[in-house]
Amino acid sequence: CPRLFKTKMVQDDGAVARLLPADCLAIEEIGAAGAIFDVMAWLALVITALFMAFKAQQVEEWMRKYYYLNAYICGVASFSYFAMFSGMGWETIMGCRQFFYIRFIEWGVTTPLIILSLGLLASEDPVVIAAVMGSDVAMVVAGYLGSVALVPTVKWLWFVISLIVFAPVVYALVRVFRQTVIRKCTTSPCVICSCLFSSLYSFDLTIGHGSSLLSPCGNFICWWVSSGVLVGWQIRTMWTALICTARSHCSW
């Protein structure tokens, strides 16, 4: 992904510091390649949301909540992608980079719903599910604050906080939810893989917005892949779990 603009640099106490947003004369944007991935993701999410909503009408009543949850997850995610390729939901952050804050609004809604869906599929305690969802939202908020921070030390401190509050989410998926599933049926890597794919968000935050090693376009594509794989695996896990419940056999 070519960079559309070169970021200007200034000297600050003998070290190279990036320009503040107010000083930017040009913005480093995602470019045409990022926009193409954006449109592709939007179409995939809209089609998936409509398919899930339609499929919910054809399954047994006790299964419908899972299909509706996935339809809602994909639907909300499609809103953010539509806003992004429409030129909305972004601001300029340190280094004159284009930053889509709409992604964090979407994450604050969709990632807790993914955890809710996994928790319901595992028949986990509602209090535990709510606690894990709260920890996930805290991770998203801390990640956003780290992305928009102007002081490098503060930025990395927020990213560290984000990783710390993400730890209970990892533990819940790998240990608590998985153990609940194991007690009911045989196990496989579904829950663990969902955790690994969720961790790609933290990687995206740290590498993309923390160290700026990726261009806005590269960061956007990394996030696009993370979201696509996570949602796809979530749907696969849901279908596997529903088959497990319906047939009293599980291949998680």
Solvent accessible surface area in square Angstrom, and as a share of the most:
residue,aa,sasa,rsa
1,C,72,0.43
2,P,102,0.64
3,R,123,0.45
4,L,86,0.43
5,F,86,0.36
6,K,189,0.80
7,T,33,0.19
8,K,107,0.45
9,M,92,0.41
10,V,64,0.37
11,Q,133,0.59
12,D,77,0.40
13,D,145,0.75
14,G,77,0.74
15,A,59,0.46
16,V,92,0.53
17,A,27,0.21
18,R,77,0.28
19,L,15,0.08
20,L,79,0.39
21,P,41,0.26
22,A,102,0.79
23,D,78,0.40
24,C,26,0.16
25,L,149,0.74
26,A,38,0.29
27,I,44,0.22
28,E,3,0.02
29,E,55,0.25
30,I,17,0.08
31,G,15,0.14
32,A,79,0.61
33,A,32,0.25
34,G,0,0.00
35,A,37,0.29
36,I,105,0.53
37,F,56,0.23
38,D,0,0.00
39,V,59,0.34
40,M,98,0.44
41,A,8,0.06
42,W,64,0.23
43,L,87,0.43
44,A,57,0.44
45,L,20,0.10
46,V,42,0.24
47,I,113,0.57
48,T,34,0.20
49,A,14,0.11
50,L,119,0.59
51,F,92,0.38
52,M,1,0.00
53,A,41,0.31
54,F,127,0.53
55,K,65,0.28
56,A,0,0.00
57,Q,106,0.47
58,Q,111,0.49
59,V,24,0.14
60,E,106,0.48
61,E,139,0.62
62,W,96,0.34
63,M,25,0.11
64,R,86,0.31
65,K,102,0.43
66,Y,18,0.07
67,Y,10,0.04
68,Y,96,0.37
69,L,25,0.13
70,N,1,0.01
71,A,14,0.10
72,Y,126,0.48
73,I,3,0.02
74,C,1,0.00
75,G,16,0.16
76,V,21,0.12
77,A,6,0.05
78,S,5,0.03
79,F,145,0.61
80,S,2,0.01
81,Y,2,0.01
82,F,98,0.41
83,A,15,0.12
84,M,6,0.02
85,F,68,0.28
86,S,53,0.34
87,G,48,0.46
88,M,120,0.53
89,G,12,0.12
90,W,75,0.26
91,E,59,0.27
92,T,33,0.19
93,I,8,0.04
94,M,25,0.11
95,G,0,0.00
96,C,4,0.02
97,R,7,0.02
98,Q,20,0.09
99,F,1,0.00
100,F,7,0.03
101,Y,75,0.29
102,I,34,0.17
103,R,5,0.02
104,F,10,0.04
105,I,100,0.51
106,E,12,0.05
107,W,4,0.01
108,G,24,0.23
109,V,58,0.33
110,T,5,0.03
111,T,11,0.06
112,P,8,0.05
113,L,28,0.14
114,I,9,0.04
115,I,7,0.03
116,L,46,0.23
117,S,0,0.00
118,L,4,0.02
119,G,0,0.00
120,L,57,0.28
121,L,23,0.12
122,A,1,0.01
123,S,72,0.46
124,E,26,0.12
125,D,68,0.35
126,P,101,0.64
127,V,113,0.65
128,V,47,0.27
129,I,5,0.03
130,A,61,0.47
131,A,67,0.52
132,V,9,0.05
133,M,43,0.19
134,G,42,0.40
135,S,19,0.12
136,D,5,0.03
137,V,56,0.32
138,A,42,0.32
139,M,6,0.03
140,V,6,0.04
141,V,77,0.44
142,A,4,0.03
143,G,0,0.00
144,Y,68,0.26
145,L,59,0.29
146,G,0,0.00
147,S,0,0.00
148,V,39,0.22
149,A,13,0.10
150,L,83,0.41
151,V,83,0.48
152,P,75,0.47
153,T,105,0.61
154,V,61,0.35
155,K,15,0.06
156,W,101,0.35
157,L,103,0.51
158,W,80,0.28
159,F,5,0.02
160,V,74,0.43
161,I,59,0.30
162,S,4,0.02
163,L,87,0.43
164,I,110,0.56
165,V,37,0.21
166,F,11,0.04
167,A,54,0.42
168,P,65,0.41
169,V,2,0.01
170,V,48,0.28
171,Y,132,0.50
172,A,3,0.03
173,L,3,0.02
174,V,51,0.29
175,R,127,0.46
176,V,44,0.25
177,F,1,0.01
178,R,59,0.22
179,Q,56,0.25
180,T,8,0.04
181,V,8,0.05
182,I,61,0.31
183,R,178,0.65
184,K,120,0.51
185,C,26,0.15
186,T,91,0.53
187,T,63,0.36
188,S,37,0.24
189,P,78,0.49
190,C,1,0.01
191,V,6,0.03
192,I,53,0.27
193,C,25,0.15
194,S,2,0.01
195,C,3,0.02
196,L,105,0.52
197,F,46,0.19
198,S,17,0.11
199,S,36,0.23
200,L,62,0.31
201,Y,10,0.04
202,S,11,0.07
203,F,102,0.43
204,D,0,0.00
205,L,3,0.02
206,T,34,0.20
207,I,40,0.20
208,G,0,0.00
209,H,8,0.04
210,G,10,0.09
211,S,42,0.27
212,S,18,0.12
213,L,128,0.64
214,L,54,0.27
215,S,15,0.10
216,P,5,0.03
217,C,2,0.01
218,G,21,0.20
219,N,4,0.02
220,F,3,0.01
221,I,38,0.19
222,C,29,0.18
223,W,0,0.00
224,W,59,0.21
225,V,67,0.39
226,S,1,0.01
227,S,13,0.09
228,G,47,0.45
229,V,56,0.32
230,L,3,0.01
231,V,17,0.10
232,G,39,0.38
233,W,68,0.24
234,Q,3,0.01
235,I,17,0.09
236,R,107,0.39
237,T,0,0.00
238,M,0,0.00
239,W,97,0.34
240,T,17,0.10
241,A,5,0.04
242,L,6,0.03
243,I,82,0.42
244,C,21,0.13
245,T,84,0.49
246,A,58,0.45
247,R,180,0.66
248,S,107,0.69
249,H,119,0.53
250,C,4,0.02
251,S,65,0.42
252,W,6,0.02
